[in-house]
């Protein structure tokens, strides 16, 4: 099955994360980041070599190599009942997919099955239940049998299948919003872990790398203009812009603790904006 476009997009960036962490911030073109343009990957991580490499599971793997990751402390209560707003449901579904990768890291079979039930509920709301239900049920059995190695590739493929089906249904907006919700939740997890590991060297992991943050902004900008008028999307956009401002280059050699805590606060606000219905004026 060919990879969805967004996978190649994030694959390139996540390879840049690893290189960026090794080379430091100086390896990223400051002019491009300051202007909001895409950051071209360095020669050794050109797009053709990167294809099919990194994915959300690898993102958390790399994070776990850099910090003491107590994954279970990042578990969340279940989300509310799927809302009628399909855009909001897509964002929450994306965050639940991120939780699937998180729970896989913790190898917690019961929590994985609980989260998978929430994923299935949201899939049904978006008209994906019939196509994805057999796969999700099989994943629950794999977790129960502790088949973690096989389950990892299943979760990765499930994410891509979800996006593929939506694009086939001409629901490109929903596919983008699922991916956006997934990566924003991953950043929330990474920032929480950085806060728990106060060594200065890991502070840049809050955003993975400037290129990761830029591509999340690009995802946000791909949402249709009509949705950008919605209260929830406006709130997410404001918080995302505030995070971008915090991490705009040139950066100090070591990001400050205040920078990290403000990033955590903004990501928490984004997650709340996803699940809380805006108050009517």
N, C-alpha and C positions, 0 to 999 in steps of 0.2 A: 504494500500500500504506500503510495507516495506521501511524503511528509507534508503537512499543512504549511502554508507560507509563514505563519507566526512561529513555527518551530525553528525554521531556519533563522528567522530574525533573532530569536532569543538564544539559539545555539551559538551564533557568532558572538553575541555579547558575553555569554557566560564563559567562553574560552578567553575572552578579553579580561574577564574578572581574574582568572588565575594568573595570567601574565601581569595584569595590573597590580595585583597584590605582591608579586615578586619584584617588579620594577619600581613600584611606588607611583605616586600621582604624576611625577614628571614625565612618565611615558605617554600621557594623554595630551592631545593637542589642545592647548588652552583657548586659542582663538575660536575653535569650533564649538567648544562647550559653552563659552561665554555668549556666543551668538545664538545658541540653541540648535545648531546644525548637527546632523548625524556625525558621530565620531568614527572615522575610518579605522578599521582594525589594522594593527601593525602587520608587517609582511609575514611574520611567522604564524599568524592566526588568520590568514586570509579565508574568505568564505568557503571555497571549495574544500579545504582541509577540515573545516569545522563541521561540515554537514553531518548530521546524525550523531554528533558527539555529546555535548552537554544537554541537560534537561533539568526540570525542577528537582529530581532526585539527586542529580550530581551537584546541584547548587547547595543542597543541604549537606551532602557528603563533604564538600569542600569547606563549608562552614564548620562542621564537626571536627575537621582537622585543625582548625585555627583556635577554637574556643572549647571550654569545657561545657558541653551541651547537655543539659538536663531536660531532655525532650518532653518528658511527661508534664513538666511544669508549664509547658506551652499549650496544653490541651485547653479547649474552651467549652463552655456550656453549649448545648445544641442551639441552632438558630430558631427564629420563630417559624410558624407555619408559612409555607411558601406564599408570597404575596401575589396579588393579581397583576401587579406591575411586572411585566416580563423582563424589563431591563434590570430592575432591582433583583429579581430572581436570578438572572444570569450572573450578576456580580457576586451574589452570595454563593451560588453554585461554584464559581471559580475559587472562592475562598475555602469552600469545603474540599475541593480538589487539592488545594494546598495542604489542608489538614490530612488528607489521605497520605501524602508524602511525608508529613510530619509524623503521623502515627506509625508509618512503616519504619521510620528511624528508631522509634521506641520499641518496635516489635511487640506491640500490645494488641493481641488478637481481639479481645472484647471491644476495646475502644475503636478498632478498625471496623468491626461489624456495625457498631453503633453509628459511626460516621458514614458508613456506606448506606445505611438506611436513610440518612438525611440526604445524601447525594441522590439516591433513587427517587425520593419525594420531589426534589427540585427538578430532576430530569423529567419526571412525569408531567410536572407543571409546564415545562417548555416543549412538551411533545416528543421527548426523547426516550420515554420509558420503554416503549415496545422494542426499540433497537438496542438499547443498552442494558435493560433489565437482566437478560441471561448472563452477560459479562459481569455485572456487578454482583449477582448471586454467586457466581463461580469464584469471584474474588473473596467473598465472605467465607466460603468453604476452604479456600487456600489459606486464609489467615487462621482459621480454626485448626488447620493441620500443620501450622507453622511452616508453610512452604514460602518462606520470605524471599528467597532468591527469585523464584518464578513470579511471585506477586509483584515484585518491583517492576519488571518489564510490562506486566499487565496494566499497572496503574499508568505508566508512561503512555502505553498504546491507547488506553481508555480516554485519556485526555485528548489525544490527537483525533480519535474516532468521534468524540463529542463535537469537536470543532469542524470536522469534515462533514458530519451529518447536517449541522446547522448551515454550513455554506451551501450544501446541496439544496437545502430548503430555502435558499436565498435570505437567510437570517444572518447576514454578515455582521450586523451590529451586535447581535447577541453573542456571536463567536468572539468578537473583540472584547466584549465586556466580561466574558468568562475568563479570558486570558488576563485581562486587567485585574480582575478580582483575585486571581491566583497569585500573580506576582506582587500585588500590594500586600496580601497576607504573608507571603514569603518574606517580604521586607520587614513586616511587623515582627515576625519570628526572629529574624536575624538581629534586629535592633534590640529586642528583649534580651537575647542572649549576650549581646555586647554590653548592655547595662549590667547584667549579672557577672560579667567578666571585665572588671574595671581596668585592665592593663591597656595602656595607651595605644599599643601597636595594633589592637584589633578594632579600634574605633571606626576606621573607614569601612568595615564590614556592614555597618548600618545600612548602606545603600548598595552593597555588593561592589560597585565601582561607579564612577560618574557615567559611564556608558550604559550600565544597567538602568540607572535612573532616567537617562535620556530616552531610552527605548520605552520605558513605562509611560513617559510623557507622550511619546509618539503614539502609543496605543490609545491613550486618552484622546488625543487629537483626531484619531481615526473614527471615533464615535460620531454618528451623523449630527449635523448642525442642529436639527430639530430637537434632539435629545439634550444638547448643550443648554437649552432653555429651561430644562427641568431643575427643580430646586436641589434634588440630591446630586445631580451631576455638577451643578455649580459649586456646591459645598466641597465635593471631592476635588474639583479643579482648583479651588482656592487653597486647600490644604496641600495639594501636590505642588502648587507653585511656591508655597511657603517652604516646603522641603527643598525644592530646587534652589531657592535663594540661599538657604542655609549651607548648601554644598557647592555653591557656584565657585568656580576657579577665579583667581588663584587661591588655593587653600593653604593654611599654615602647615608646617611640616607634620604637626600632630593635631588633629581635630580636637576641639575642646570638649569637656564633659557636658557643658551647657548645650553645645551643638547636638550631642547624642541624645540628651534628655528631651530637647525640643523636637527632634526627629521622632522619638518614641511617642510624644504627645500628639503630634500631627497624624501619625499612622493610626493611633488609637481612635482619633476623631474620624478618620476616613472609615474605619471599620464600623463605628457607631452610625455614621451617616448611611451606610449600606443597609442596616437592619432597622433603623428607626424611621417611621413614617414622618415626613415633614409636617409641622403644625400648620393648619389652615389659618390664614390671616383673619 
